[in-house]
Amino acid sequence: MIKHEQGGPAGLFLTLEGPDGAGKTTQARLLQERLQALGKEVLLVREPGGTAVGEIIRGLLLDPRYPEMTVACEVLLYSAARAQLVVEQIRPALARGAVVISDRYWDSTLVYQGLAGREDLAMIQSINFWATGGLAPHRTFLLDLEAEKGLLRVRGAKGDLRPAGGDRIEQRELDFHRRVRRGFLELASWEQKRICVIPADKAAPLVHDCIWEKVIPLLQ
Ligand code: Z5A
């Protein structure tokens, strides 16, 4: 795995990862509220996006009009948005001593484009190391949920798992989303110290409790 500098100088860098619909955005907000209630400065960002340049790249990446986009092109665009986010938002916040919560980070590229997308993993690691200056999260919470359940959450309760509608990535086949789930678990097995696997198939407040239990020691 990437050899990296961890978390930056003063703050705490946390990331949330997992398949589509695992509840990352919900958990990021709950964690932000809990930390703010303790008086912590919290920066919540999402990937791709979080900067003016990054939001434009996000629009391009998710646009269903470009089904021809290659996986290599995706790697470069996600990493470009990340490079901008790290310099503009994440590093300054960490330097102030803030807690940074990122809704997805480089593990998503390693999994969606590498392990599930079958693009060169070592190359993705090198590009990301370069793009971020080697800035790794202190802790990553992997929300683990079966692909079918996550897609049902995202696509509504109609029980329809067919890849119609949704953004360019949501439209991919169920088999791809199953590889995403397996890919995240594989990554977690390689980096057990950094990546905590959180079962996400329970009510949101219960999932939050599991995450919070692991955050408390990091605040001390
Ligand atoms: N992508 C990539 O390929 N490579 C990369 O490097 C990066 C990203 C950074 C980002 O789109 C897409 O880009 C993503 C991966 C790819 N793939 N897709 N599509 P996005 O940001 O729009 O989507 P996302 O990050 O996958 O988020 P999401 O699918 O919208 O879901 P989520 O953030 O994990 O979940 P949520 O928004 O919190 O909740 C989804 C629904 O489930 C919502 O109705 C909630 O109320 C409900 N929910 C949440 N928690 C629960 C629990 N515990 N129980 C029941 N229902 C729940």
Boltz pocket constraint, residues with backbone or C-beta under 6 A from the ligand:
constraints:
  - pocket:
      binder: B
      contacts: [[A, 18], [A, 19], [A, 20], [A, 21], [A, 22], [A, 23], [A, 24], [A, 25], [A, 26], [A, 27], [A, 46], [A, 47], [A, 48], [A, 78], [A, 103], [A, 104], [A, 105], [A, 106], [A, 107], [A, 108], [A, 109], [A, 110], [A, 112], [A, 113], [A, 153], [A, 154], [A, 167], [A, 169], [A, 170], [A, 200], [A, 201], [A, 202], [A, 203], [A, 204], [A, 205], [A, 207]]
      max_distance: 6.0
